[in-house]
């Protein structure tokens, strides 16, 4: 991981971002989601497992563009596990709302990245929080446009796939559980500046939910 930019935000640049429920439509500009409840009606499908299952086809793309990286080192597909504890030091209460202070945005320039929660059922309480920003192609290095930050509340039966090069915050586990495990599929080549780039913000953005 390589830090490519550090920001100190002025009072005028600080604003609260309200998190919205994760749906294929709300997340489309940043990537795709895997959510059977949302996709079973419209995704291409077929019967499987001798008729005991419905197979939904190609619900999220997987991209490996390490052929374009400067080092020439090809990336391999890796399943990793992220054991994420709720970041209590960055969470606070305000009336009936919770506020998360987001301080970091990162991207994987040559690969999609899928986060699949493990062991958390669907419930009325969100399992995790996803935060993304579009790329500002008018900046040197194609940095995040943090003025257009968006946040999404995700259930335990929903996965997200960040599009290649999508700026996003580190995963934010929610709830009273000690941790939330994610199976994470990403291509990596072991070159830190090609696997992950990071921007740091102080004092950070307030995400409200």
N, C-alpha and C positions, 0 to 999 in steps of 0.2 A: 504494500500500500504506500502511495506517495502523496504527500500533501502538496497541492499545486497552488493553493491560494488561501490566505487567512484574512478574514474581514472583521472589522469592528463596526458594528451597526450604530447609527445615530438614532435618537428618539423618533425622528421622522420615518426612519426605515423599519421600525418595529411595529408589528401589527399582529392581531390575533387571527388565526386561521381556524375556522370551524370544520371539524372532521365530519364527513358524510359516509353513509353506508357504502360498502364495496359492492359494485355491480359491474358486469361487463361493459356497460355503457359509460359509467362514471370513470372507469380506469383506462378506457381505450387509448387515450393519448399517450399513456406511459407504458403500455404493455398489454397483457391479457391475464385473465383469471381462470382458475379451474374451480368450477362450482356447479355440481350436478343439478342442484335445485334450479339454478338459472339456465343451464344449458340443455337439460334433457328434452325440452320441448322443440328446440330449433337446430341443435347440432346434428350433423350426419350420424346415423346410428345403425346398428345391426344387432341381431341376437347373438349371444355368446354363451359359453359354459353349458352347452346342451339345453339352451332355453331358459336357464336360471339367471341370466344376466343380460343387461343392455349395455352394449359397447358404444360409447360416444367417441367419434373419430377426430383426431387432430385438434384437440381443444386448446392447445397452446403451442406456439412455435418454439423450436430450439435452434439457436443460431451460433455458429462458430466462424468468426471472421479473422482468426489469427494469421491467415495468409497475408493480411494487409499490415501486420505489425512491423515496426522498424527493425526489431532484432532478428526477425525471420524464424524465431522459435515457435513451432506450432503448439497450440493448446490442446489439451486432452479433456474429455468429458469426465468430470469428477462428481461423485455423490459425497457431500460433506454433511456433518450434523452440527447445527448451531443449538446449543443449550442456552436459551435466553432467559435471564432473570428480569422481572419487572424493574425498571430503572427508578427506584423509589426516590433517589436524590434529585431526579428531574421531574417528578410528579408532585403536584400540589392541588389542594381543593380550593374552590372559589364558589361559595354558595352550593348550588346543586350540580355544578360542573367540575370536571377535572381538567387541569392544565398540564400539558407536557412541554417542557422547554427543549426544543430541537436545536442542536449545536453543530451538526455535521451533515454534509451531503457528499455522497460518493457515487462513482459509476464504474462500470466494467466496459471499457471501450470496445472490446472485440467479442463479447459474449452476452447472451441472455442469461438471466439468473432466476431460477424458480425456488420459492420458499413454500414447502409443504408441511403444515403443522401436524404434529404427531401426538395423539393421546388427549386431544381436547375436543369434546363434542360440541355440536351446535347448541347454542343457548341464547337467552336474551342478553347475556353479558358478552361484549366483544372479547375475543381472545387476544387480538393484537392490533397494533396501529401501524399503518403504512403512510409514509410521507414522500412526495415526489415533487420535482420541479422540472419544467422544460429547459432545454438548452437554449442559451442566447448565442446564436451563431454570429452575432456582431462583435463578440468579445474575442480577444486573443486567447486561444486555447479552448474555445467553445464552452465557456463556464456556465453554471446554472443561472437561470433567470429567477432569482429567489423572490422577486416581487409577485410571481405567479405560482407560489407554492400551493400545493393541495394536499389534503390528508384524508385517509379512508379508514373506517372502522371495519374490521374483518372478523368473521365468525370462525370457529374452530374447524368447520368443514369446508373452508375456502382456502385456495392457494393463489399466490400471485406469481406471475412471471414478468420481471422487469425486462423491457425491451433493451436490445443492445445499446449501450451508451446512455441509458436513462439515469438521470440524477435522482438519488433516493437517500433517505436517512437509514441508519442502521435499524434493524428490526426492533420494535418496541413491544415486548410482551406485556399483557395486561392481566388483571385479576389477582386473586389472593393466593394462587398456586406459587410454589417456590420457584418454578421455572416452566418454560414451554420449549419443547424440543421441535426443531424444524429439520426435515431432510432437505438439503439444498443441492440443486443440480446446476453446475456452472462449468464452463471451459476455462482452464488456467494453463499458463505456460511457465510459471515460476519466475517471471521477470516482474518485479513489484510494480514498476511504473506502467506496465502494460496490462497487468491483471486488475489493478484497482487504483483510481485517482480519487482524491479527497479534497473537499473545501471545508474550512472550519469557520464558524460564525460566533462572535461574542457580542452581547450576552446570549444570543439565540432567539429563536422564534417561539411564540406561544401557540400551541395547538390546543384547541378547546373542544371537549366532547362531554 
